[in-house]
Amino acid sequence: MSEDELELARSFHGHLGPFLALGMLIGVRALEFLRARKYFGVKVVVRCPPNPPQSCIVDGLQLSTGATYGKRNIELIPSDDIVVEFINTDTGEGIHMLISGDTIEKLKGWLNELGDEGATRMVISCGEELFELAQR
């Protein structure tokens, strides 16, 4: 993730944070895997706690996929767990990204210990080890 992308995320979301960064990483990976078009070629269904910091993943997903509430191609379903479903709207192919409870606790710990910026950098350095891709 480039510094320009992080600055865009900060501008859009108001600050950086680990769940925002995680959403950005997951969205990029999903688009690559599905070979989906950003903005109009993807539908995203986010199951997560409906409150910050976990719900900040939604903003990261919007930034990375181009899916927005206005276009109605992103949806938040309140859940205790974090699971994100992506559908390539051109092909119908879909995947799920699973976030373990251990990862959620790790991100919260980094946030408390390192603050917004430090926790964001930890997420970026860990990358894909923080989530699991599962085909539908």
Backbone as a chain_set.jsonl record, in Angstrom:
{"seq": "MSEDELELARSFHGHLGPFLALGMLIGVRALEFLRARKYFGVKVVVRCPPNPPQSCIVDGLQLSTGATYGKRNIELIPSDDIVVEFINTDTGEGIHMLISGDTIEKLKGWLNELGDEGATRMVISCGEELFELAQR", "coords": {"N": [[0.859, -1.168, 0.0], [0.659, 2.111, -0.945], [2.078, 5.305, 0.087], [0.546, 7.389, -0.902], [-1.947, 6.138, -1.19], [-2.501, 5.625, 1.483], [-2.684, 8.24, 2.408], [-4.941, 9.111, 1.004], [-6.805, 7.413, 2.207], [-6.701, 8.368, 4.836], [-7.69, 10.942, 4.422], [-10.286, 10.405, 3.499], [-11.438, 8.843, 5.582], [-10.764, 10.164, 7.911], [-8.789, 9.546, 9.718], [-6.079, 7.21, 10.15], [-6.184, 3.641, 10.691], [-6.143, 0.277, 12.024], [-8.264, -1.461, 11.191], [-9.371, -0.13, 9.035], [-7.145, -0.213, 7.28], [-6.959, -3.004, 7.004], [-9.371, -3.54, 5.656], [-8.792, -2.27, 3.236], [-6.629, -3.829, 2.267], [-7.876, -6.354, 2.021], [-9.892, -5.813, 0.138], [-8.425, -5.117, -2.192], [-7.091, -7.546, -2.67], [-9.28, -9.259, -3.127], [-10.465, -8.166, -5.481], [-8.358, -8.635, -7.272], [-8.182, -11.469, -7.19], [-10.733, -12.269, -8.103], [-10.732, -11.037, -10.507], [-12.267, -8.775, -10.919], [-14.034, -5.82, -11.923], [-13.224, -2.668, -10.635], [-15.347, -0.477, -8.822], [-17.893, -0.806, -10.452], [-18.082, -3.502, -11.026], [-18.314, -5.211, -8.908], [-19.785, -6.618, -5.991], [-20.182, -6.18, -2.553], [-20.519, -7.701, 0.542], [-20.547, -7.118, 3.85], [-20.031, -8.588, 6.878], [-19.943, -7.727, 10.115], [-19.12, -6.406, 13.408], [-21.205, -3.619, 14.157], [-20.005, -1.261, 14.984], [-17.291, 1.108, 15.547], [-14.013, -0.017, 16.563], [-14.072, -2.02, 14.611], [-16.009, -1.755, 12.531], [-14.837, 0.055, 10.864], [-13.596, -1.253, 8.869], [-15.299, -1.26, 6.724], [-15.04, 1.247, 5.45], [-12.449, 1.003, 4.432], [-12.885, -1.058, 2.626], [-14.637, 0.194, 0.844], [-12.948, 2.153, -0.258], [-10.966, 0.555, -1.509], [-12.325, -1.136, -3.284], [-14.181, 0.383, -4.612], [-16.841, 0.033, -4.303], [-19.888, 1.365, -3.141], [-22.233, 2.819, -0.792], [-24.053, 4.51, -2.018], [-24.21, 3.544, -4.643], [-25.279, 1.191, -4.04], [-23.864, -1.197, -3.924], [-22.511, -2.199, -1.819], [-22.921, -3.64, 1.352], [-23.734, -3.684, 4.8], [-23.971, -6.034, 7.289], [-24.845, -6.5, 10.517], [-22.822, -8.35, 12.77], [-21.169, -10.596, 15.016], [-18.783, -11.668, 14.212], [-16.208, -11.217, 11.669], [-16.677, -11.361, 8.353], [-16.272, -11.156, 4.926], [-17.946, -10.97, 1.932], [-17.432, -11.194, -1.525], [-18.564, -10.518, -4.766], [-18.139, -11.002, -8.157], [-19.751, -9.128, -10.353], [-19.991, -9.406, -13.054], [-19.373, -12.025, -13.729], [-20.49, -13.624, -11.788], [-18.995, -15.099, -10.06], [-17.728, -15.723, -6.791], [-16.201, -14.975, -3.587], [-15.23, -15.478, -0.148], [-13.812, -13.615, 2.492], [-12.269, -14.369, 5.407], [-11.944, -13.381, 8.75], [-10.19, -14.117, 11.536], [-11.021, -14.529, 15.044], [-8.742, -14.262, 16.595], [-7.179, -12.588, 15.007], [-8.701, -10.247, 15.056], [-8.496, -9.542, 17.768], [-5.73, -9.177, 17.858], [-5.426, -6.907, 16.19], [-6.872, -5.011, 17.677], [-5.264, -4.963, 19.958], [-2.833, -3.964, 18.889], [-3.765, -1.45, 18.184], [-4.338, -0.307, 20.682], [-1.8, -0.421, 21.84], [0.023, 0.74, 19.987], [-1.225, 2.856, 18.751], [-3.139, 4.648, 16.195], [-1.58, 5.07, 13.772], [0.707, 3.391, 14.084], [-0.509, 0.859, 14.408], [-1.754, 0.634, 11.948], [0.482, 0.444, 10.252], [1.488, -2.012, 11.136], [-0.529, -3.778, 10.265], [-0.261, -3.486, 7.501], [2.336, -4.482, 7.168], [1.995, -7.144, 7.904], [0.062, -8.081, 6.133], [-1.467, -10.441, 3.992], [-1.488, -12.543, 5.801], [-3.265, -12.004, 7.754], [-5.844, -12.606, 7.042], [-8.168, -15.012, 5.625], [-8.805, -16.532, 2.581], [-11.66, -17.844, 1.083], [-13.318, -19.792, -1.255], [-16.612, -19.524, -2.593]], "CA": [[0.0, 0.0, 0.0], [1.527, 3.282, -1.086], [1.827, 6.445, 0.97], [-0.576, 8.131, -1.501], [-3.175, 5.42, -0.836], [-2.734, 5.873, 2.905], [-3.13, 9.632, 2.563], [-6.336, 9.123, 0.542], [-7.589, 6.761, 3.255], [-6.776, 9.309, 5.957], [-8.56, 12.037, 4.011], [-11.658, 9.886, 3.41], [-11.909, 8.281, 6.854], [-10.484, 11.107, 8.989], [-7.558, 9.091, 10.379], [-5.744, 5.833, 9.801], [-6.448, 2.66, 11.725], [-5.878, -1.082, 11.559], [-9.393, -2.075, 10.495], [-9.408, 0.571, 7.753], [-6.082, -0.798, 6.46], [-7.334, -4.384, 6.708], [-10.378, -3.479, 4.599], [-8.123, -1.922, 1.977], [-5.879, -5.004, 1.815], [-8.819, -7.399, 1.63], [-10.558, -5.412, -1.094], [-7.478, -5.244, -3.306], [-6.877, -8.984, -2.922], [-10.505, -9.834, -3.696], [-10.581, -7.738, -6.876], [-7.342, -9.369, -8.04], [-8.538, -12.885, -7.27], [-11.94, -12.43, -8.922], [-10.565, -10.272, -11.751], [-13.481, -7.95, -10.96], [-13.853, -4.401, -12.211], [-13.428, -1.762, -9.509], [-16.496, 0.437, -8.855], [-19.175, -1.316, -10.937], [-18.034, -4.932, -11.293], [-18.197, -5.953, -7.661], [-20.757, -6.451, -4.902], [-19.504, -6.502, -1.301], [-21.379, -7.875, 1.71], [-19.67, -7.109, 5.017], [-20.604, -8.991, 8.16], [-18.999, -7.311, 11.156], [-19.751, -5.58, 14.435], [-21.607, -2.367, 13.523], [-19.405, -0.115, 15.673], [-15.839, 1.21, 15.489], [-13.144, 0.134, 15.407], [-14.241, -3.068, 13.606], [-16.8, -1.31, 11.38], [-13.98, 0.869, 9.993], [-13.235, -2.092, 7.731], [-16.19, -0.9, 5.618], [-14.445, 2.359, 4.708], [-11.328, 0.455, 3.676], [-13.443, -1.814, 1.504], [-15.154, 1.146, -0.138], [-11.801, 2.758, -0.935], [-10.206, -0.385, -2.328], [-13.145, -1.787, -4.319], [-15.039, 1.341, -5.305], [-18.238, -0.241, -3.951], [-20.371, 2.418, -2.243], [-23.633, 2.755, -0.387], [-24.851, 5.227, -3.009], [-24.437, 2.647, -5.782], [-25.935, 0.019, -3.461], [-23.113, -2.434, -4.15], [-21.9, -2.632, -0.566], [-23.945, -3.806, 2.388], [-23.238, -4.06, 6.121], [-24.872, -6.853, 8.09], [-24.259, -6.622, 11.856], [-22.404, -9.689, 13.148], [-20.079, -10.619, 15.986], [-17.585, -12.059, 13.479], [-15.958, -10.442, 10.455], [-16.607, -12.14, 7.122], [-16.605, -10.279, 3.815], [-18.246, -11.682, 0.694], [-17.245, -10.42, -2.75], [-19.126, -11.148, -5.954], [-17.855, -10.379, -9.443], [-21.099, -9.004, -10.918], [-19.951, -9.776, -14.465], [-19.266, -13.478, -13.887], [-21.204, -14.313, -10.716], [-18.04, -15.776, -9.192], [-17.613, -15.056, -5.508], [-15.312, -15.482, -2.544], [-15.361, -14.938, 1.201], [-12.588, -13.372, 3.245], [-12.558, -14.658, 6.807], [-11.046, -12.766, 9.723], [-10.317, -14.887, 12.771], [-11.116, -13.793, 16.305], [-7.374, -13.943, 17.016], [-6.747, -11.414, 14.24], [-9.43, -9.09, 15.58], [-7.856, -9.19, 19.043], [-4.394, -8.677, 17.538], [-5.576, -5.54, 15.693], [-7.258, -4.169, 18.821], [-4.076, -4.828, 20.796], [-1.926, -3.019, 18.227], [-4.372, -0.119, 18.274], [-4.124, 0.179, 22.051], [-0.372, -0.335, 22.148], [0.804, 1.528, 19.031], [-2.011, 3.952, 18.202], [-3.672, 4.502, 14.836], [-0.537, 4.98, 12.742], [1.51, 2.193, 14.301], [-1.327, -0.317, 14.138], [-1.934, 0.591, 10.496], [1.747, -0.057, 9.686], [1.577, -3.444, 11.462], [-1.443, -4.484, 9.356], [0.352, -3.475, 6.171], [3.499, -5.371, 7.162], [1.53, -8.537, 8.005], [-0.624, -8.385, 4.878], [-2.449, -11.51, 3.822], [-1.525, -13.507, 6.902], [-4.327, -11.595, 8.675], [-7.161, -13.071, 6.6], [-8.216, -16.275, 4.883], [-9.67, -16.5, 1.399], [-12.417, -19.088, 0.884], [-14.234, -19.686, -2.384], [-17.995, -19.873, -2.27]], "C": [[0.909, 1.236, 0.0], [1.159, 4.378, -0.084], [0.665, 7.291, 0.426], [-1.909, 7.476, -1.157], [-3.516, 5.63, 0.642], [-3.23, 7.294, 3.148], [-4.578, 9.792, 2.094], [-7.249, 8.513, 1.606], [-7.771, 7.693, 4.45], [-7.757, 10.441, 5.632], [-10.026, 11.601, 4.0], [-12.234, 9.534, 4.781], [-11.693, 9.222, 8.042], [-9.239, 10.779, 9.79], [-7.256, 7.7, 9.856], [-6.098, 4.925, 10.961], [-6.31, 1.262, 11.158], [-7.041, -1.721, 10.795], [-9.624, -1.423, 9.135], [-8.382, -0.051, 6.804], [-6.405, -2.238, 6.073], [-8.376, -4.422, 5.589], [-9.765, -3.161, 3.244], [-7.37, -3.13, 1.417], [-6.808, -6.094, 1.289], [-9.479, -7.06, 0.295], [-9.669, -5.552, -2.316], [-7.287, -6.708, -3.675], [-8.092, -9.616, -3.576], [-10.682, -9.447, -5.163], [-9.585, -8.48, -7.76], [-7.767, -10.807, -8.257], [-9.714, -13.107, -8.215], [-11.81, -11.8, -10.311], [-11.822, -9.42, -11.992], [-13.124, -6.502, -11.256], [-14.129, -3.586, -10.95], [-14.636, -0.868, -9.814], [-17.798, -0.258, -9.249], [-19.206, -2.827, -11.147], [-17.99, -5.792, -10.058], [-19.348, -5.614, -6.725], [-20.054, -6.935, -3.645], [-20.537, -6.59, -0.184], [-20.461, -8.063, 2.917], [-20.478, -7.535, 6.241], [-19.564, -8.654, 9.22], [-19.77, -6.597, 12.262], [-20.042, -4.192, 13.847], [-21.009, -1.105, 14.145], [-17.893, -0.095, 15.486], [-15.2, 0.506, 16.692], [-13.389, -0.891, 14.301], [-14.995, -2.586, 12.36], [-15.999, -0.413, 10.435], [-13.492, 0.074, 8.792], [-14.06, -1.717, 6.5], [-15.603, 0.248, 4.794], [-13.245, 1.895, 3.885], [-11.79, -0.333, 2.464], [-13.997, -0.89, 0.427], [-14.013, 1.758, -0.945], [-11.141, 1.797, -1.919], [-11.016, -1.012, -3.455], [-13.945, -0.801, -5.151], [-16.516, 1.066, -5.084], [-18.686, 0.82, -2.953], [-21.833, 2.199, -1.892], [-24.529, 3.442, -1.402], [-25.171, 4.376, -4.226], [-25.141, 1.368, -5.343], [-25.195, -1.278, -3.764], [-22.199, -2.785, -2.972], [-22.991, -2.635, 0.495], [-23.268, -4.222, 3.685], [-24.324, -4.831, 6.851], [-24.224, -7.022, 9.457], [-24.004, -8.086, 12.228], [-21.309, -9.577, 14.201], [-18.748, -10.933, 15.321], [-17.371, -11.107, 12.31], [-15.752, -11.421, 9.3], [-17.043, -11.202, 6.008], [-16.8, -11.131, 2.566], [-18.085, -10.722, -0.476], [-17.837, -11.204, -3.903], [-18.717, -10.331, -7.177], [-19.201, -10.322, -10.166], [-21.142, -9.331, -12.408], [-19.995, -11.287, -14.66], [-20.102, -14.266, -12.879], [-20.289, -15.057, -9.764], [-17.902, -15.0, -7.886], [-16.631, -15.732, -4.58], [-15.71, -14.86, -1.211], [-13.963, -14.696, 1.755], [-12.958, -13.501, 4.717], [-11.493, -14.034, 7.695], [-11.244, -13.496, 11.046], [-10.453, -13.97, 13.982], [-9.746, -13.406, 16.832], [-6.863, -12.704, 16.297], [-7.425, -10.159, 14.761], [-8.79, -8.617, 16.887], [-6.459, -8.626, 18.83], [-4.476, -7.217, 17.08], [-5.97, -4.584, 16.817], [-6.072, -3.932, 19.745], [-3.081, -3.846, 20.208], [-2.46, -1.605, 18.332], [-4.132, 0.485, 19.657], [-2.653, 0.442, 22.35], [0.373, 0.683, 21.28], [0.08, 2.749, 18.481], [-2.404, 3.695, 16.756], [-2.59, 4.216, 13.802], [0.27, 3.68, 12.88], [0.751, 0.92, 13.996], [-1.569, -0.483, 12.643], [-0.69, 0.003, 9.838], [1.919, -1.554, 9.972], [0.687, -4.261, 10.527], [-0.814, -4.581, 7.974], [1.53, -4.447, 6.116], [3.091, -6.839, 7.237], [0.8, -8.984, 6.741], [-1.595, -9.54, 4.961], [-2.459, -12.551, 4.926], [-2.651, -13.191, 7.891], [-5.723, -12.058, 8.253], [-7.037, -14.335, 5.771], [-9.223, -16.142, 3.755], [-10.351, -17.86, 1.27], [-13.368, -18.9, -0.291], [-15.621, -20.133, -1.958], [-18.322, -21.247, -2.775]], "O": [[1.801, 1.373, 0.837], [0.079, 4.371, 0.505], [-0.111, 7.847, 1.203], [-2.887, 8.165, -0.865], [-4.682, 5.794, 1.0], [-4.093, 7.52, 3.996], [-5.354, 10.521, 2.712], [-8.332, 9.032, 1.875], [-8.864, 7.793, 5.008], [-8.555, 10.841, 6.479], [-10.902, 12.345, 4.442], [-13.371, 9.884, 5.098], [-12.364, 9.092, 9.065], [-8.692, 11.647, 10.47], [-8.091, 7.085, 9.192], [-6.29, 5.388, 12.085], [-6.355, 1.077, 9.942], [-6.808, -2.456, 9.836], [-10.029, -2.095, 8.187], [-8.705, -0.377, 5.662], [-6.152, -2.648, 4.94], [-8.277, -5.243, 4.677], [-10.173, -3.718, 2.224], [-7.465, -3.42, 0.224], [-6.554, -6.683, 0.239], [-9.609, -7.921, -0.575], [-10.105, -6.048, -3.355], [-7.316, -7.069, -4.852], [-7.947, -10.429, -4.489], [-11.009, -10.293, -5.995], [-9.924, -8.905, -8.864], [-7.718, -11.311, -9.379], [-9.693, -14.027, -9.033], [-12.662, -12.0, -11.177], [-12.356, -9.357, -13.099], [-12.052, -6.022, -10.888], [-15.142, -3.788, -10.28], [-14.892, -0.553, -10.976], [-18.729, -0.296, -8.445], [-20.271, -3.379, -11.421], [-17.666, -6.976, -10.136], [-19.818, -4.477, -6.675], [-19.401, -7.979, -3.66], [-21.332, -5.67, 0.014], [-19.704, -9.03, 2.998], [-21.482, -6.912, 6.587], [-18.463, -9.205, 9.235], [-20.93, -6.226, 12.08], [-19.214, -3.648, 13.116], [-21.465, 0.001, 13.858], [-17.275, -1.141, 15.29], [-15.821, 0.448, 17.753], [-12.967, -0.674, 13.165], [-14.647, -2.976, 11.245], [-16.442, -0.15, 9.317], [-13.028, 0.651, 7.808], [-13.587, -1.838, 5.37], [-15.667, 0.219, 3.565], [-13.053, 2.351, 2.758], [-11.166, -0.284, 1.404], [-13.844, -1.158, -0.764], [-14.1, 1.867, -2.168], [-10.796, 2.185, -3.035], [-10.449, -1.386, -4.482], [-14.343, -1.112, -6.273], [-17.363, 1.784, -5.616], [-17.95, 1.144, -2.021], [-22.566, 1.497, -2.589], [-25.656, 3.0, -1.625], [-26.265, 4.465, -4.782], [-25.55, 0.559, -6.176], [-25.813, -2.34, -3.853], [-21.25, -3.558, -3.108], [-23.858, -1.762, 0.531], [-22.332, -5.022, 3.671], [-25.446, -4.352, 7.014], [-23.157, -7.627, 9.556], [-24.86, -8.948, 12.026], [-20.605, -8.569, 14.264], [-17.697, -10.514, 15.806], [-18.237, -10.29, 11.995], [-14.794, -12.193, 9.273], [-18.066, -10.528, 6.126], [-15.927, -11.915, 2.192], [-18.545, -9.581, -0.426], [-17.637, -12.414, -4.008], [-18.924, -9.118, -7.223], [-19.736, -11.361, -10.552], [-22.224, -9.514, -12.966], [-20.576, -11.778, -15.628], [-20.388, -15.443, -13.095], [-20.753, -15.596, -8.759], [-17.954, -13.77, -7.877], [-16.276, -16.897, -4.756], [-16.425, -13.86, -1.156], [-13.045, -15.48, 1.514], [-13.859, -12.817, 5.203], [-10.297, -14.144, 7.427], [-12.34, -13.492, 11.607], [-10.059, -12.804, 13.952], [-9.59, -12.35, 17.446], [-6.193, -11.864, 16.898], [-6.784, -9.116, 14.891], [-8.57, -7.421, 17.077], [-6.044, -7.705, 19.534], [-3.689, -6.383, 17.527], [-5.453, -3.469, 16.894], [-5.893, -2.827, 20.258], [-2.544, -2.997, 20.918], [-1.696, -0.663, 18.545], [-3.766, 1.654, 19.776], [-2.309, 1.41, 23.028], [1.245, 1.402, 21.768], [0.692, 3.588, 17.819], [-2.055, 2.671, 16.17], [-2.673, 3.243, 13.053], [0.482, 2.965, 11.9], [1.3, -0.003, 13.394], [-1.587, -1.602, 12.131], [-0.802, -0.849, 8.957], [2.443, -2.284, 9.13], [1.098, -5.318, 10.049], [-0.836, -5.642, 7.351], [1.702, -5.158, 5.126], [3.781, -7.694, 6.683], [0.913, -10.139, 6.331], [-2.429, -9.617, 5.863], [-3.372, -13.375, 4.974], [-2.96, -14.004, 8.763], [-6.678, -11.92, 9.017], [-5.962, -14.683, 5.283], [-10.352, -15.694, 3.959], [-9.695, -18.9, 1.339], [-14.143, -17.944, -0.312], [-15.784, -20.993, -1.092], [-19.446, -21.718, -2.598]]}, "num_chains": 1, "name": "protein.A"}
